[in-house]
Amino acid sequence: MHTKLHHLDLQEHYQFVTFRTHDSVEEYVKRIQNSTDTEKIKQYKIDQYLDKSQNGAYFFEDAIDIMVDTILEEDENLYDVEIMAIMPNHIHILLKQNTNLDKIMKYIKGKSAVELNKYLKRDGKFWANGYFDKAIRDEEHFVSVYNYIKNNALKAGLTDERVFSKYE
């Protein structure tokens, strides 16, 4: 039985990407891994858990700025960021790929892990393995994902200062 979906990697295409800190959900993911839920339902449950959990929550104050700066450093080169939300223990980005998605994620996760571990005076694995990506199908899907990212921090009881958009 195939349990993991392949990444759809289309250059010049919009992608919704979510990735999380290593300490945020490892135990929770292990608990739901063998459930009969679809991958979409599992991801929804993980997102709900992340919004309420303080596990692996490193993104406060200057750590938010480090993450934003890392992502924006290659904006308009490797990718074009439309909107992103820096949640305490996970990141949502809506972007247009200008290169291979795996290369994009290796850059973002690799550079930010080094910088954040240094800032937080910690070492070891910073990010959970992999990432969740969803290719944007059409304009309606784009708007739906954009609004989800825009409102995610507020829905979780945080401020909208965690949201960065080209349009606002």
C-alpha positions in Angstrom: 0.0 0.0 0.0 1.4 3.4 -1.0 1.2 5.8 2.0 3.2 8.8 0.8 2.3 11.0 -2.1 5.0 12.1 -4.5 5.8 15.8 -4.7 4.4 17.5 -7.8 7.4 19.5 -9.0 6.4 22.0 -11.7 8.6 25.0 -12.3 6.8 28.3 -12.9 3.9 26.8 -11.0 2.4 27.9 -7.6 2.9 25.6 -4.6 1.5 25.7 -1.1 4.2 24.4 1.2 4.1 23.6 4.9 7.0 22.4 7.0 7.5 22.1 10.7 10.1 21.9 13.4 11.5 18.5 14.4 10.3 18.8 18.0 6.7 19.9 17.0 4.9 16.7 16.0 7.2 13.7 15.9 5.2 11.8 18.6 1.9 12.9 17.3 2.7 11.9 13.7 3.8 8.4 15.0 0.4 8.1 16.8 -1.7 8.8 13.6 0.7 7.2 11.1 -1.1 3.9 11.0 -4.7 5.3 11.1 -6.9 4.6 8.1 -7.4 8.3 7.5 -6.5 9.7 4.1 -3.3 11.7 3.8 -5.4 14.9 3.5 -7.3 14.1 6.8 -4.0 13.3 8.5 -2.5 16.6 7.3 -5.6 18.4 8.6 -5.3 16.8 12.0 -1.6 17.6 12.1 -2.3 21.3 11.2 -5.0 21.4 14.0 -2.5 19.9 16.5 0.3 22.3 15.5 -1.9 25.4 15.9 -2.5 24.5 19.6 0.8 22.9 20.5 3.8 24.6 22.1 6.1 21.6 21.2 8.9 22.8 19.0 7.7 26.4 19.2 10.8 28.5 18.4 9.4 31.3 16.3 9.1 34.3 18.5 10.8 37.7 18.4 14.1 37.7 16.4 13.7 34.0 15.4 10.7 35.2 13.2 12.9 37.8 11.5 15.7 35.2 10.9 13.2 32.9 9.2 11.7 35.7 7.1 15.1 37.0 6.1 16.2 33.5 5.1 13.2 33.0 2.9 13.3 36.4 1.3 17.0 36.1 0.6 16.3 33.9 -2.5 12.9 35.5 -3.3 12.7 36.3 -7.0 15.6 33.9 -7.6 14.8 30.3 -6.6 11.1 31.2 -6.1 8.6 34.0 -5.9 6.9 34.2 -2.5 3.3 35.4 -2.6 2.5 35.1 1.1 3.9 33.2 4.1 2.9 32.7 7.8 5.5 32.0 10.4 3.7 30.1 13.1 5.4 29.2 16.4 6.3 25.7 15.3 5.7 25.5 11.5 5.8 27.6 8.3 3.3 28.1 5.5 4.4 29.5 2.2 2.6 30.1 -1.1 5.2 30.5 -3.8 5.9 30.1 -7.5 8.8 27.8 -8.2 11.6 29.1 -10.3 13.6 25.8 -9.8 13.1 22.3 -8.5 11.0 22.2 -5.3 13.4 19.9 -3.5 16.3 22.4 -4.1 14.1 25.2 -2.8 13.2 23.3 0.4 16.8 22.2 0.9 17.9 25.9 0.7 15.2 27.2 3.1 15.4 24.4 5.7 19.2 24.1 5.5 20.1 27.8 5.8 17.5 28.5 8.4 18.5 25.5 10.6 22.0 26.8 10.8 21.0 30.4 11.6 18.3 29.4 14.0 20.3 26.9 15.9 23.0 29.5 16.3 20.6 32.2 17.5 18.8 29.8 19.9 22.1 28.4 21.2 21.0 24.9 20.3 22.3 22.1 18.1 20.9 19.1 16.4 18.0 18.6 14.0 15.9 21.6 13.7 13.3 20.7 11.0 11.1 17.6 10.7 11.8 15.4 7.7 10.1 16.3 4.5 7.4 18.9 3.9 3.8 19.0 2.7 3.2 20.5 -0.7 0.1 21.0 -2.7 0.2 22.3 -6.3 -2.2 25.1 -6.9 -4.8 24.0 -9.5 -6.5 27.2 -10.5 -7.2 30.8 -9.4 -9.9 29.7 -6.9 -7.5 27.3 -5.2 -4.9 30.1 -5.2 -7.3 32.5 -3.4 -8.4 29.8 -1.0 -4.8 28.9 0.0 -3.8 32.6 0.2 -6.7 33.4 2.6 -5.9 30.3 4.6 -2.3 31.4 5.1 -3.4 35.0 5.7 -5.8 34.0 8.5 -3.9 31.1 10.0 -2.1 33.1 12.7 -5.3 34.9 13.8 -7.3 31.7 13.8 -4.6 30.2 16.2 -4.9 33.2 18.5 -1.7 35.0 17.3 -1.2 38.3 15.7 -1.1 39.0 12.0 2.5 40.3 12.5 3.6 36.7 11.6 2.1 37.0 8.0 4.2 38.5 5.2 2.6 39.2 1.8 3.6 41.0 -1.4 0.1 42.4 -1.6 -0.3 44.0 1.8 
